[in-house]
């Protein structure tokens, strides 16, 4: 506590169907991942993340794990 900055948030319009995705526990990045359904045939996955300045050196491995999930 007492730290400033960082964090992520995603705002989605009420008329869109949005589901928050669960992320594997081994991913330690600050992130919000959602699936937004535009129609029955079309959806997109949005991943919003923040890499703090003092992040571990394994950022890219963590990012790959997140994307593959």
ChimeraX attribute file (.defattr): number of C-alpha atoms within 10 A of each C-alpha:
attribute: neighborCount
match mode: 1-to-1
recipient: residues
	/A:1	3
	/A:2	3
	/A:3	5
	/A:4	6
	/A:5	6
	/A:6	11
	/A:7	14
	/A:8	13
	/A:9	11
	/A:10	11
	/A:11	5
	/A:12	10
	/A:13	7
	/A:14	7
	/A:15	7
	/A:16	11
	/A:17	13
	/A:18	17
	/A:19	12
	/A:20	12
	/A:21	14
	/A:22	10
	/A:23	15
	/A:24	10
	/A:25	7
	/A:26	9
	/A:27	15
	/A:28	16
	/A:29	19
	/A:30	14
	/A:31	18
	/A:32	18
	/A:33	18
	/A:34	18
	/A:35	15
	/A:36	17
	/A:37	15
	/A:38	13
	/A:39	9
	/A:40	6
	/A:41	6
	/A:42	8
	/A:43	13
	/A:44	11
	/A:45	14
	/A:46	14
	/A:47	15
	/A:48	14
	/A:49	16
	/A:50	14
	/A:51	15
	/A:52	13
	/A:53	7
	/A:54	6
	/A:55	11
	/A:56	12
	/A:57	8
	/A:58	9
	/A:59	15
	/A:60	10
	/A:61	11
	/A:62	15
	/A:63	15
	/A:64	11
	/A:65	14
	/A:66	18
	/A:67	9
	/A:68	6
	/A:69	10
